[in-house]
Amino acid sequence: MEPIDFVVLWVDGGDKKWQEEKAKYQYLATGKKVDVSANRYRDWGVMPYWFRAIEKCAPWVRKVHFVTCGQKPEWLNTDCPKLNCVNHSDYIPAENLPVFNSHPIEIGMHKIEGLSDKFVYFNDDTFLLRPIEPSFFFRNGLPVQYAALHPIVPQGLLANSIVTHVTANAVTIINRHFDSRKQIRKNWKKWFMPNKVGLKTALLNFLYSRHSAFIGFGNAHLPVPMLKKTIEEVWAKEPEILNETRKSRFRSINDVSQYLFRYWDLASGNFYPTSMEKLGKKYELSLGSAAFDVVRNRSCNMVCLQDAEECDSEEVFNQVQSNLIKAFEAIFPEKSSFEK
């Protein structure tokens, strides 16, 4: 088996020094006072369970690259042979630091020293729940991807969303390099086979493929398998926008994100198709969230647990955090080798 690494980004938003630095640079950028109150960037306290899940569900992983601005949680065992603590300064140019935007951190991941050619990118709010094999992420040397065409529809709050602009930037680049009809026709089995992508997705893919360009791609908001060679190819062909993103200390509508690399694999046909149902689910964390039962019952392979506005209240946050920790403790009670 070829080695497969995991990469995860993390920040301790409760770190006073980090908050002060963020406020300083954001004030320099905007000239406005910045809110760095604790409830804006709190750590949910569940990162130890992320590592426990990796050890229990994917013991075959070669190395975990833990990417931070230099922060290390007290519970982390930095002597663990499977752990590589990566500082932003290890691969991001000094003139672009410090950075408070995940996009520059993501687009340079292929520069992490010792990173395997095949790796899986995790956000710190995405977790494994069930044991999986390497073939869950890579088959026939290809990344296993959720293959769905999906329009970008900017409306309501999304109309002013940076994420919407960043997604549109990526799709614009994809259409500059790929003929959608030619590529989909060439790889039609990967887009239209119900047993691969699911019946509903196959039908929608057929409908949306009638357009003269890629209209957008569905995102699972779950861990993404990646190839270093894809990232290197995109950097070689689109250095200008990637270099501009690398200079973007805070999120900007002119950025691109790691989704550009995923879209590149989809547009080129360099992927093995799968359905959303086989990958996992996304939930918002709130008092009435189904996430707690999903975690406790391990109802899917992977899960994304996102903040909800309801948790802006400290009282609600504390209760939701307690419920979440209890759910994880029920399935991953034993410390991993990544913990002291």
C-alpha positions in Angstrom: 0.0 0.0 0.0 1.3 3.4 -0.9 1.6 5.7 2.2 -1.3 8.0 3.0 -1.0 10.9 5.4 -3.6 13.1 7.0 -3.3 16.9 7.3 -5.4 18.8 9.8 -5.5 22.6 10.5 -6.1 23.9 14.0 -6.1 27.1 15.9 -6.6 27.9 19.6 -8.9 30.9 19.3 -8.8 31.4 23.0 -5.1 32.2 23.1 -4.8 35.8 24.2 -1.6 36.4 22.3 -3.2 35.1 19.1 -6.3 37.3 19.7 -4.2 40.4 20.2 -2.1 39.7 17.0 -5.3 39.1 15.0 -6.8 42.3 16.3 -3.7 44.3 15.5 -3.4 43.1 11.9 -7.1 43.3 11.2 -7.1 46.9 12.5 -4.2 47.7 10.2 -6.2 46.2 7.3 -9.5 47.8 8.0 -8.9 50.7 10.3 -11.7 49.5 12.5 -11.8 48.0 16.0 -12.0 44.2 15.8 -14.1 42.0 18.0 -11.8 39.3 19.5 -14.1 38.2 22.3 -13.6 34.6 23.4 -17.0 33.3 22.1 -15.9 34.2 18.5 -13.0 31.8 18.3 -13.5 29.3 21.1 -12.0 25.8 20.9 -14.7 23.1 21.4 -12.3 20.9 23.4 -12.9 17.9 21.2 -9.6 17.7 19.3 -8.4 14.8 21.5 -11.3 12.8 20.1 -10.2 13.7 16.6 -6.9 11.9 17.2 -8.6 9.0 19.0 -10.9 8.6 16.0 -7.9 8.5 13.7 -6.1 5.9 15.8 -9.2 3.7 16.1 -10.7 4.1 12.6 -7.7 4.6 10.4 -4.7 2.9 12.1 -3.1 2.5 8.7 -2.4 6.2 8.3 1.3 6.8 8.0 1.6 10.3 9.5 -0.7 13.1 10.8 0.5 16.6 10.0 -0.9 19.0 12.6 -0.7 22.5 11.1 -0.9 25.5 13.4 0.7 29.0 13.8 3.0 27.4 16.4 0.4 26.6 19.0 0.5 23.2 20.7 -2.3 22.0 23.0 -1.1 20.9 26.5 -2.5 17.4 26.0 -0.7 16.8 22.7 2.1 14.2 22.8 4.6 15.8 20.5 6.9 12.7 20.7 4.3 10.5 19.0 6.1 8.9 16.0 3.0 9.4 13.8 2.7 13.1 14.6 4.4 15.9 12.7 3.8 19.4 14.1 3.9 21.9 11.3 4.2 25.6 11.7 2.8 28.0 9.1 6.3 29.4 8.8 7.5 26.0 7.7 6.0 26.5 4.2 4.4 29.9 4.0 6.8 32.8 3.1 7.7 35.0 6.0 6.4 38.2 4.3 2.9 36.6 4.3 2.8 35.8 8.0 1.0 35.9 10.3 -2.1 34.7 8.5 -5.6 34.4 9.9 -7.1 33.0 6.7 -7.3 29.3 6.0 -7.0 29.7 2.3 -3.2 30.5 2.1 -2.6 27.7 4.6 -4.6 25.2 2.4 -3.2 26.0 -1.0 0.4 25.5 0.1 -0.1 22.1 1.9 1.8 20.2 -0.7 5.0 22.0 0.5 4.8 20.3 4.0 8.1 18.5 4.4 7.8 14.7 4.2 4.1 14.8 3.1 3.1 11.7 1.2 2.0 11.9 -2.5 -1.5 10.9 -1.5 -3.0 12.6 1.6 -6.4 13.5 3.1 -7.1 17.1 4.2 -9.3 17.5 7.3 -10.8 20.6 8.9 -10.8 20.4 12.7 -14.6 20.1 12.7 -14.6 16.9 10.6 -14.3 13.5 12.3 -14.1 9.8 11.4 -16.8 7.8 13.2 -16.4 4.3 11.8 -13.4 2.1 10.8 -12.4 2.7 7.2 -9.9 1.3 4.8 -7.5 3.2 2.6 -9.8 2.5 -0.4 -12.3 4.7 1.3 -10.2 7.7 0.2 -8.1 6.3 -2.8 -9.0 3.7 -5.4 -6.9 2.7 -8.4 -4.5 5.5 -7.4 -7.3 8.1 -7.7 -8.9 10.2 -5.0 -12.5 9.1 -4.1 -14.6 12.1 -4.7 -18.3 13.1 -4.4 -19.1 13.7 -8.1 -22.0 16.1 -8.4 -22.6 19.1 -10.6 -24.2 21.8 -8.7 -25.0 25.4 -9.6 -23.6 28.4 -7.6 -26.8 30.3 -6.6 -25.9 33.6 -4.8 -29.1 34.7 -3.1 -30.1 36.0 0.4 -27.2 36.0 2.8 -25.1 34.0 0.3 -25.1 36.9 -2.1 -22.5 38.7 0.1 -20.7 35.6 1.2 -17.0 35.3 0.7 -17.4 31.6 0.3 -19.7 32.1 -2.7 -17.1 34.4 -4.4 -14.2 32.0 -3.6 -16.2 29.1 -5.1 -17.1 31.1 -8.2 -13.4 32.0 -8.6 -12.4 28.4 -8.6 -15.1 27.4 -11.2 -14.1 30.3 -13.4 -10.5 28.9 -13.4 -11.8 25.4 -14.1 -13.7 26.6 -17.2 -10.7 28.4 -18.4 -8.8 25.1 -18.6 -11.5 22.4 -19.3 -14.2 21.9 -21.9 -17.1 20.6 -19.7 -18.9 18.7 -22.4 -15.8 17.0 -23.7 -14.6 16.0 -20.2 -18.0 14.7 -19.0 -18.5 12.8 -22.3 -15.1 11.3 -21.9 -15.7 10.2 -18.3 -19.5 9.7 -18.4 -19.5 6.6 -16.3 -18.1 8.6 -13.4 -21.0 11.2 -13.6 -24.0 9.2 -14.7 -23.9 5.8 -13.1 -26.5 5.6 -10.3 -24.7 2.7 -8.5 -21.7 5.1 -8.2 -23.1 8.5 -7.5 -26.6 7.8 -6.5 -29.8 8.0 -8.6 -30.7 11.6 -7.8 -27.2 12.9 -8.4 -26.9 11.0 -11.6 -30.1 12.6 -12.9 -29.1 16.0 -11.8 -25.6 15.5 -13.4 -27.3 14.7 -16.7 -29.5 17.8 -16.5 -26.7 20.2 -15.5 -24.2 18.7 -18.1 -26.4 20.2 -20.8 -24.8 23.6 -20.1 -21.8 24.8 -22.2 -19.5 25.0 -19.1 -19.2 23.6 -15.6 -21.8 25.4 -13.5 -20.3 24.4 -10.2 -19.7 21.3 -8.1 -21.4 19.9 -5.0 -19.3 20.1 -1.8 -19.6 17.5 0.9 -17.9 19.6 3.7 -16.0 16.5 4.7 -12.4 15.4 4.5 -10.9 15.6 1.0 -8.4 13.1 -0.5 -5.8 14.9 -2.5 -2.8 14.3 -4.8 0.3 16.4 -4.5 0.8 16.2 -8.3 -2.6 17.9 -8.8 -1.7 20.8 -6.5 1.6 21.2 -8.3 -0.1 21.2 -11.7 -2.5 23.9 -10.6 0.3 26.0 -9.2 2.2 25.7 -12.5 -0.8 26.8 -14.5 -2.4 29.4 -12.2 0.4 30.9 -10.2 -1.0 34.5 -10.2 -4.2 33.9 -8.3 -2.6 31.4 -6.0 0.2 33.8 -5.1 -2.4 36.6 -4.5 -4.3 34.2 -2.2 -1.1 33.5 -0.3 -0.8 37.2 0.4 -4.4 37.4 1.7 -3.9 37.7 5.5 -7.7 37.7 6.0 -10.4 36.1 3.8 -11.1 38.0 0.6 -13.6 37.7 -2.2 -10.5 37.4 -4.5 -9.2 34.2 -2.9 -9.3 30.6 -4.0 -9.4 27.7 -1.6 -8.4 24.0 -1.6 -11.6 23.3 -3.4 -9.9 24.4 -6.6 -7.7 21.3 -6.4 -10.7 19.1 -5.9 -12.6 20.7 -8.8 -9.5 20.2 -11.0 -9.5 16.5 -10.3 -13.3 16.3 -11.1 -13.0 18.3 -14.3 -10.1 16.3 -15.5 -11.7 13.0 -14.7 -8.9 12.2 -12.3 -11.1 10.7 -9.6 -13.0 7.6 -8.5 -16.7 8.5 -8.0 -18.8 8.0 -4.9 -22.0 9.3 -3.3 -22.6 11.6 -0.5 -24.4 8.9 1.4 -21.3 6.7 1.4 -19.1 9.6 2.7 -20.9 11.2 5.6 -23.1 14.0 6.9 -22.9 17.6 8.1 -24.7 19.0 11.2 -24.9 22.3 12.9 -24.2 22.2 16.7 -27.1 23.4 18.7 -29.1 22.3 21.7 -31.6 20.3 19.6 -29.0 19.0 17.1 -29.1 15.4 15.9 -25.3 15.5 15.9 -25.0 14.0 19.4 -27.0 10.9 18.5 -25.2 10.6 15.2 -21.8 10.6 17.0 -22.9 8.3 19.8 -24.5 5.8 17.4 -21.7 6.2 14.8 -24.5 6.6 12.2 -22.1 7.5 9.3 -18.5 7.1 8.3 -17.6 10.8 8.7 -19.3 13.8 10.1 -18.8 17.6 9.9 -19.9 19.5 13.1 -20.3 23.2 12.4 -21.1 26.1 14.8 -24.6 27.5 14.9 -25.5 31.1 15.8 -27.3 29.7 18.8 -23.9 28.9 20.4 -23.0 32.5 20.5 -24.6 32.5 23.9 -22.0 31.2 26.5 -24.7 29.3 28.4 -25.9 27.5 25.3 -22.3 26.9 24.2 -21.4 25.3 27.5 -24.4 22.9 27.3 -23.8 22.0 23.7 -20.1 21.4 24.3 -20.9 19.2 27.3 -23.4 17.1 25.2 -20.8 16.8 22.4 -18.0 15.7 24.7 -20.2 13.1 26.3 -21.1 11.7 22.9 -17.5 11.4 21.8 -16.5 10.0 25.2 -19.1 7.2 24.7 -17.3 5.9 21.6 -13.7 7.0 22.1 -13.1 6.8 25.9 -9.4 5.7 25.7 -6.5 8.1 25.1 -4.6 7.8 21.9 -0.8 7.7 21.4 -1.2 11.3 20.3 -2.1 12.3 23.8 0.1 12.6 26.9 
